[in-house]
Amino acid sequence: MVSLCASAKEPNTPEAAIEQYFEHFNKKNKQALVEVTDSPFVFVIGGQVNTFNSYGDAVDFRGMEASGWAYSELHSNKLIYADESTAMVAVNFSRYNKSNEP
């Protein structure tokens, strides 16, 4: 789960916000990622809760690159639910290495 923020000058659909997030992520633009995500930022992985002041504090591009990551590709992006202040989007993506292997 990722909490993204929206404003008048940002994308006007939840799907567009996800696409923008992936663009910022692949450019390794931490400042832009901080601007489009909410704070604090919380990851729950395998039942373990990790809380960060911002998404910029959570993401480790150097560590990801050291493990082989080069970029991520968004395969699908489907709106599941939306009301006036929230939305849920199903996202399918892969991470690729420099040889374009998932």
Backbone as CSV, one residue per row, in Angstrom:
resi,resn,N_x,N_y,N_z,CA_x,CA_y,CA_z,C_x,C_y,C_z
1,MET,0.844,-1.170,0.000,0.000,0.000,0.000,0.888,1.232,0.000
2,VAL,0.548,2.165,-0.842,1.271,3.430,-0.932,0.264,4.551,-0.781
3,SER,0.585,5.526,0.036,-0.296,6.680,0.224,0.227,7.831,-0.613
4,LEU,-0.526,8.187,-1.648,-0.135,9.271,-2.539,-0.994,10.487,-2.270
5,CYS,-0.431,11.653,-2.464,-1.151,12.914,-2.287,-1.527,13.454,-3.660
6,ALA,-2.585,14.218,-3.695,-2.991,14.852,-4.952,-3.297,16.318,-4.691
7,SER,-3.033,17.132,-5.679,-3.363,18.549,-5.588,-3.863,19.004,-6.953
8,ALA,-4.269,20.244,-7.049,-4.817,20.763,-8.303,-3.815,20.670,-9.450
9,LYS,-2.531,20.799,-9.162,-1.545,20.753,-10.234,-1.000,19.338,-10.479
10,GLU,-1.440,18.393,-9.705,-1.015,17.002,-9.852,-2.002,16.244,-10.727
11,PRO,-1.719,14.975,-11.034,-2.626,14.174,-11.857,-4.036,14.159,-11.277
12,ASN,-5.031,14.122,-12.150,-6.403,14.228,-11.682,-7.119,12.897,-11.518
13,THR,-6.423,11.783,-11.707,-7.011,10.479,-11.436,-6.040,9.665,-10.589
14,PRO,-6.555,8.718,-9.821,-5.649,7.856,-9.044,-4.690,7.071,-9.940
15,GLU,-5.168,6.627,-11.093,-4.292,5.888,-12.002,-3.150,6.769,-12.505
16,ALA,-3.440,8.023,-12.805,-2.396,8.953,-13.252,-1.392,9.220,-12.134
17,ALA,-1.865,9.263,-10.895,-0.956,9.451,-9.757,0.014,8.273,-9.637
18,ILE,-0.482,7.065,-9.858,0.384,5.879,-9.821,1.425,5.952,-10.941
19,GLU,0.996,6.324,-12.138,1.931,6.442,-13.259,3.012,7.471,-12.962
20,GLN,2.625,8.597,-12.368,3.598,9.629,-12.009,4.572,9.112,-10.953
21,TYR,4.051,8.379,-9.976,4.892,7.791,-8.936,5.982,6.917,-9.577
22,PHE,5.593,6.048,-10.507,6.577,5.177,-11.152,7.594,5.982,-11.953
23,GLU,7.171,7.064,-12.586,8.112,7.925,-13.306,9.143,8.509,-12.351
24,HIS,8.686,9.058,-11.220,9.610,9.622,-10.227,10.532,8.541,-9.668
25,PHE,9.961,7.354,-9.418,10.741,6.261,-8.847,11.860,5.852,-9.802
26,ASN,11.545,5.666,-11.069,12.565,5.249,-12.034,13.617,6.320,-12.267
27,LYS,13.281,7.582,-12.053,14.259,8.666,-12.149,15.057,8.818,-10.855
28,LYS,14.685,8.012,-9.832,15.314,8.064,-8.501,15.226,9.471,-7.908
29,ASN,14.095,10.118,-8.131,13.869,11.490,-7.679,13.186,11.465,-6.316
30,LYS,14.002,11.406,-5.259,13.455,11.311,-3.903,12.591,12.509,-3.538
31,GLN,12.996,13.696,-3.925,12.215,14.888,-3.573,10.829,14.828,-4.197
32,ALA,10.749,14.453,-5.460,9.441,14.332,-6.112,8.612,13.245,-5.461
33,LEU,9.230,12.147,-5.050,8.506,11.074,-4.358,7.966,11.545,-3.010
34,VAL,8.751,12.341,-2.309,8.284,12.899,-1.032,7.076,13.796,-1.265
35,GLU,7.113,14.563,-2.343,6.015,15.490,-2.637,4.722,14.787,-3.027
36,VAL,4.803,13.591,-3.617,3.582,12.893,-4.042,3.129,11.811,-3.079
37,THR,3.871,11.592,-1.999,3.446,10.625,-0.988,3.108,11.345,0.307
38,ASP,2.388,10.648,1.157,1.964,11.235,2.421,2.947,10.861,3.517
39,SER,2.930,11.598,4.601,3.809,11.347,5.748,2.977,11.206,7.006
40,PRO,3.395,10.401,7.949,4.545,9.502,7.879,4.283,8.391,6.872
41,PHE,5.347,7.703,6.491,5.220,6.624,5.526,5.414,5.307,6.248
42,VAL,4.514,4.358,6.010,4.534,3.080,6.720,4.563,1.934,5.718
43,PHE,5.513,1.027,5.897,5.560,-0.235,5.155,5.158,-1.338,6.113
44,VAL,4.317,-2.245,5.659,4.019,-3.457,6.406,4.407,-4.607,5.497
45,ILE,5.478,-5.301,5.857,5.993,-6.399,5.044,6.142,-7.622,5.943
46,GLY,5.440,-8.683,5.589,5.513,-9.911,6.384,5.081,-9.709,7.819
47,GLY,4.143,-8.801,8.036,3.661,-8.527,9.386,4.529,-7.563,10.184
48,GLN,5.686,-7.191,9.650,6.574,-6.252,10.336,6.256,-4.837,9.881
49,VAL,6.006,-3.955,10.846,5.664,-2.566,10.564,6.923,-1.709,10.639
50,ASN,7.178,-0.945,9.575,8.304,-0.008,9.529,7.758,1.376,9.238
51,THR,8.040,2.329,10.124,7.540,3.689,9.985,8.696,4.641,9.701
52,PHE,8.476,5.540,8.730,9.480,6.529,8.355,8.836,7.906,8.352
53,ASN,9.624,8.952,8.576,9.098,10.319,8.544,8.554,10.674,7.173
54,SER,9.182,10.143,6.110,8.732,10.403,4.747,9.142,9.231,3.872
55,TYR,8.594,9.179,2.683,8.970,8.122,1.748,10.448,8.232,1.380
56,GLY,10.951,9.447,1.302,12.362,9.653,0.998,13.283,8.990,2.003
57,ASP,12.832,8.891,3.250,13.615,8.204,4.278,13.527,6.688,4.129
58,ALA,12.462,6.215,3.489,12.223,4.772,3.387,12.915,4.138,2.193
59,VAL,12.971,4.840,1.086,13.501,4.237,-0.142,15.027,4.302,-0.161
60,ASP,15.645,3.207,-0.576,17.103,3.095,-0.607,17.531,2.695,-2.020
61,PHE,17.694,3.683,-2.893,18.037,3.389,-4.274,19.413,2.739,-4.394
62,ARG,20.365,3.143,-3.589,21.703,2.529,-3.657,21.635,1.053,-3.300
63,GLY,20.876,0.731,-2.257,20.714,-0.666,-1.871,20.004,-1.473,-2.938
64,MET,18.995,-0.878,-3.556,18.268,-1.572,-4.622,19.176,-1.812,-5.821
65,GLU,19.969,-0.791,-6.182,20.896,-0.950,-7.303,21.954,-2.009,-6.991
66,ALA,22.422,-2.041,-5.750,23.418,-3.040,-5.355,22.849,-4.459,-5.448
67,SER,21.525,-4.589,-5.277,20.893,-5.907,-5.380,20.524,-6.250,-6.819
68,GLY,20.772,-5.331,-7.767,20.539,-5.605,-9.174,19.444,-4.783,-9.824
69,TRP,18.680,-4.007,-9.056,17.584,-3.230,-9.626,18.116,-2.131,-10.541
70,ALA,17.444,-1.968,-11.697,17.766,-0.874,-12.599,16.551,0.021,-12.829
71,TYR,15.370,-0.590,-12.924,14.138,0.181,-13.122,12.939,-0.717,-12.824
72,SER,11.790,-0.093,-12.685,10.536,-0.817,-12.482,9.592,-0.490,-13.619
73,GLU,8.800,-1.480,-14.018,7.839,-1.270,-15.093,6.434,-1.567,-14.593
74,LEU,5.552,-0.620,-14.812,4.149,-0.763,-14.451,3.445,-1.560,-15.542
75,HIS,2.866,-2.721,-15.170,2.168,-3.567,-16.136,0.675,-3.249,-16.189
76,SER,0.074,-3.058,-15.026,-1.351,-2.717,-14.995,-1.622,-1.804,-13.809
77,ASN,-2.711,-1.068,-13.930,-3.018,0.012,-13.002,-4.538,0.198,-13.073
78,LYS,-5.283,-0.446,-12.165,-6.735,-0.473,-12.275,-7.405,0.091,-11.018
79,LEU,-8.274,1.054,-11.225,-9.030,1.641,-10.122,-10.017,0.616,-9.586
80,ILE,-9.964,0.380,-8.275,-10.868,-0.565,-7.619,-11.977,0.171,-6.890
81,TYR,-11.615,1.291,-6.246,-12.582,2.043,-5.451,-12.152,3.497,-5.399
82,ALA,-13.122,4.401,-5.389,-12.812,5.822,-5.203,-14.016,6.525,-4.606
83,ASP,-13.742,7.463,-3.700,-14.759,8.392,-3.218,-14.144,9.778,-3.282
84,GLU,-14.698,10.736,-2.582,-14.199,12.117,-2.691,-12.794,12.326,-2.143
85,SER,-12.347,11.463,-1.218,-11.039,11.719,-0.607,-10.080,10.527,-0.645
86,THR,-10.533,9.349,-1.068,-9.650,8.186,-1.087,-9.865,7.380,-2.364
87,ALA,-8.897,6.542,-2.647,-9.013,5.632,-3.786,-8.148,4.408,-3.509
88,MET,-8.533,3.300,-4.121,-7.743,2.077,-4.054,-7.475,1.647,-5.493
89,VAL,-6.195,1.406,-5.784,-5.782,1.053,-7.136,-4.993,-0.254,-7.068
90,ALA,-5.366,-1.221,-7.898,-4.608,-2.464,-8.008,-3.468,-2.235,-8.990
91,VAL,-2.260,-2.537,-8.561,-1.078,-2.277,-9.369,-0.306,-3.583,-9.556
92,ASN,0.124,-3.845,-10.778,0.990,-4.972,-11.061,2.232,-4.402,-11.732
93,PHE,3.404,-4.724,-11.176,4.649,-4.211,-11.738,5.764,-5.216,-11.541
94,SER,6.850,-5.017,-12.252,8.060,-5.830,-12.099,9.251,-4.914,-11.946
95,ARG,10.239,-5.421,-11.229,11.531,-4.736,-11.131,12.490,-5.445,-12.075
96,TYR,13.292,-4.671,-12.784,14.202,-5.219,-13.783,15.652,-4.861,-13.461
97,ASN,16.572,-5.692,-13.943,17.992,-5.390,-13.803,18.497,-4.717,-15.078
98,LYS,19.786,-4.453,-15.132,20.353,-3.746,-16.295,20.258,-4.554,-17.579
99,SER,20.073,-5.876,-17.464,19.910,-6.730,-18.636,18.450,-6.885,-19.033
100,ASN,17.594,-6.057,-18.449,16.141,-6.081,-18.709,15.488,-7.395,-18.310
101,GLU,16.059,-8.060,-17.314,15.492,-9.297,-16.777,14.721,-8.971,-15.504
102,PRO,13.517,-9.556,-15.349,12.747,-9.287,-14.109,13.434,-9.870,-12.878
